[in-house]
Amino acid sequence: MATQHSRAAARLMNAPAVFVLLVWMLIPLCMTIYFSFMDYRPLRGVADCCVGFQNYERFITSSAFLSSVATTLLMVGGILLITVIGGVLLALLLDQPIWGQGIVRILVIAPFFVMPTVSALVWKNMFMNPVNGLFAYLWKFFGATPIDWLSEMPLFSIIWIVSWQWLPFATLILLTAVQSLSSEQLEASEMDGAGALSRFYYIILPHLGRAITVVILIQTIFLLSIFAEIFVTTNGAFGTRTLTYLVYQRVLESQNIGLGSAGGILAVILANIVAIFLMRIVGKNLDN
């Protein structure tokens, strides 16, 4: 049993790490809050302090705010839909005994280790290029007119690119959950005459509930800050400007650090609201 002396020693040893972590997180947050209440445009020599909530009001009432929030939620929802459904199907497929199973699993997981900028460049130039891309050659082979994916279907293209990168993560988590399912339970239901769809709906899917919830929670936190794929492919044009990209435009392109900081704080608040909502769902699922 830990004594009072040993507990005090443990707190003392943990204190430096806790202090560094707090400083690391709090200093950037405090500076962002401070700048959000300033009219700070350094290239124009403007640095007026204490403009109140003007930056927040300007950011929220701008014509791009609501559309960027809608684009962010649509993009996150589309990616989650593709990765969860695709992840379940791939996990069930990879759980089956096949030749070269280890190599196949490594190849399926490989896209997750590709950097977002690289994957966006590969899809933009090698697959979705309307002149020299692989899809253009396929369309021409079948006598169809090639599609300029990034200008005609920009939102779907970015959702597809990011889903390709995050699908291995969902597959890995769900495959682990599938492998923990008792084979005796499946065999007993099969002997009772349950079909494949019934076994999936009544046994496998409920068993995957917690894993799916964890996948949605983790992916949502990261997907709310999608940036590289948008920057490389469309540069925020054609209705692909998310809230994160709007903050980037306000800070770097407009050189208005105060306005961008206010957008950053709003993005943090939105992300926390989503995280709290998802944590409640996770908590309920884990309690059941």
N, C-alpha and C positions, 0 to 999 in steps of 0.2 A: 504494500500500500504506500502511495506517495505521501510523504510528510509535508508539512507546511513549508519547511526549509527547501525541500527539493522542488516543490511547485514554484516557489519564489525564484529559484535558480533557473528553472525552465523558462519562466516569463522573462527573466533578465537576458537569457541567451536568445530568445526569439525577438526581443525588442529591436535590435538593429535591422533585421529583415523587415519587420512590420513598418519601421520608420522609413526605410528606403522605398518600400512599396507605396506608402501613403504619399511621400514626397513626389514619387514618380507619377502618381495619378493625379494628385491634387494641384500641383503647380500648373500643368497645362490647362486643367479645367478652370482654375481660378483666373489665369491669364485670359482665357477665352471669354469668360464672363465679364472680366474687366474691359476688354476691347469691345464687347458687344454693346456697352453703354457709351462708347466714344464714336465721334465722327473722325475716324482715323484713315486717311488716305495719304500715305507717306510720299508717293511720287508727285503729288500735287502740293505737298507741304502743308496739308491740313491735319491737325491733331487737336480737335476740340473735345474737351472732357465733359462728361456728364450730359449727354443729350437725352437721357431718360430712356424710354422704351421706343424711341423713334425708329431705331434700326429694326426692332421686332415688328413694329407696325408696318414699315416699308416692305419687309420681307414677306409677311403674311398677306398683305394686300396686293403684292405684285401679281401680274397676270400669270406668271410661270409657277407660282407656289402650289396651287391646287392640282394643276396638271402633273407637276413633278411628284407630288405625294401619290396621286392615282397611278402614275407610271411605276413608282417604286412598289406599291402594293400589288399591282398587276404582274410585275416582273417576278416578285418573290413568290406569289401564288402559283404562277405558271411553272416556275422551276421546281417548287415543292411537289406539284402534281406529277410532273414528269419523273422526277427522281424517286418519289415514293412508289409509284406504280411500277416504273422500270426496275427499281431496286428489289421489290418483292418478286417480280417475275425472274430477274436474274439470280436472286438468291435461291429460289426454288430450282432453277435450272442447274446452278453450280453445285447444289446439294446432291444431284444425281451422280452415280458412279460413271465417269466417262474416261476415255483414254487421254492421257496428258492433263489430268485434272489440275495438278499443281501449276503447270505452265499457263493453262487457260485462266486460272484465278489471278496470276500475276499480271497477265495481259489486260484483264478486265479492270484491275485496280490501277494500272499504270497511269491513265489520264489524270488521276488525282494529284500526281507528283509533278505535273507540267505547270509551269508558272502561268498565271492568268494572261499576262501580256503575250507570251509565246503562243498559247492556245488560240487567242484572238487573232494573232497574225497568221497562224496556220489556216484557220477556218476562213479568214477573209481572203487570203491570196491563193490558197490551194484548193479550196472547196467551193466558196461562194463567189469567186470572181466571175462576172458575167461573160468574160471573153476566154480566159485560160483556165478557169476553175474546173474541177472534176464534175460538178453538177452541170455545168454548161455543156461539157462534152457528152454527158448522158442524155441531156435534153435534145441535143442535135442528133445523137444516134437514133433516137426514137422519132425524129422529125418534128420536134416541138421547138418553140422559141425559148432560148435561155432566159432565166429569171435573174434580174438584178436584185438579189436577196436583200442587201443592206439598204436599198432605197425603196423597194416595193413592199417588203415585209421586214422592216428593221427590228421591230419589237420581238417578233417571233424568232428572228435570226439570233438576237442576243440571248433570248431565253434558251434557245437550243444550244448555243455555245457554252453557256454557263452550266446548263443541265449536263452536258457531256462531261464537264469537269467534275461535277459533284455527284454524278451517278455512282461512281465507284465507292464513295464514302457511304452512301445509303446502302449499297449492296453489301459492303463489308459488315456493317452493323446488323443488317437483317439476316445475312447468312449465319452469323453467330447465333442469332435467336432461333433460326430454323434448325440448326444443328443441335440445339438444346431441347428440341421437342422429342418426347418419348416415341420411339418407333413402335412400341407395343400398343400404344393408344391408336395409332394410325392403322396398324394391322387388325386390331379388334374391330374398329369401325368398318374396315374393308370386308371383314368376315361377316359383319352384320348387314352387308349389302349397300353400304353408303358409297355413292359415286364420287368421282374426283372433285366435282364442284362442291358437293356437300361436305366433303372432308376439308376442303379449303375454307369454306365459309364458316363452318361450325367449330373447327378444331385449329387449323393453322392460323387463320386471320386473328381470332381472339388472342392466340399465343403471341402473335407479333405486335399486339397493341402497344406494349411498353416501348419496344424497340422503335416503332414508327413514331411514337411521341418524342422520344429522345432525338431521333433524326430531324424531325420538324423543328424542335427547339434549337438545336445546335446550328442547323443550316440557316434558319431565319435570322439568328444573330449575325452571322457572317454575310448573308445575302443582302441585308439592309444597307451594306456599305459597298455594293458593287460599283466599281469605277473603271478598272483597267480595260475591261472588255468594251465598255461604251466609248472610252477615250480612243482606243485603237480602231474601232470599226466605224462608228458614226459620228464621233466627236460631239455627241449630244444632240445631233440633228434628227429630223424625221420623227419627232415625238418620243425619243428615247432618253430624254433628260430626267434623271432621277433626282431625289432630294440631295443626295451626296454630290452629284455632278453640278447641281445648281449652286451649292455652297462653293464648290471649286471655281465656278465661273464668276461668282461675286467677289471672291478673294483675289484670284490671280488675273482674270481677264479684265474685270472692272477696277481692280486695284482698290477695292473698298473693304478694308479689313474689318471695320466695325460691322458692316452689313453682313459680311460672310460669317463673322463670329456669332452674330445673332442667329443666323441660319444653322450654324453648327450646334448651338445650344438647343434649338428647336428639334434638330435631328436626334440629339441625345435623348430629349424628353420623349419623342415618338418611339425611339428604340426601347426605352425603358417601359413605356406603356405596353408595347408588344411583348416584351420579355416577361413582365408581371402577369399578363394575360396567359402566356404560354406556360409559365411556371405553375399557375393555378391548375391548368389542365394536366401538367406532368404530375403534380402532387396528387390529384384525384386518381389518375391512372395507377400511380405507384401504390396508393393506399388500397386500391381494389384487389 
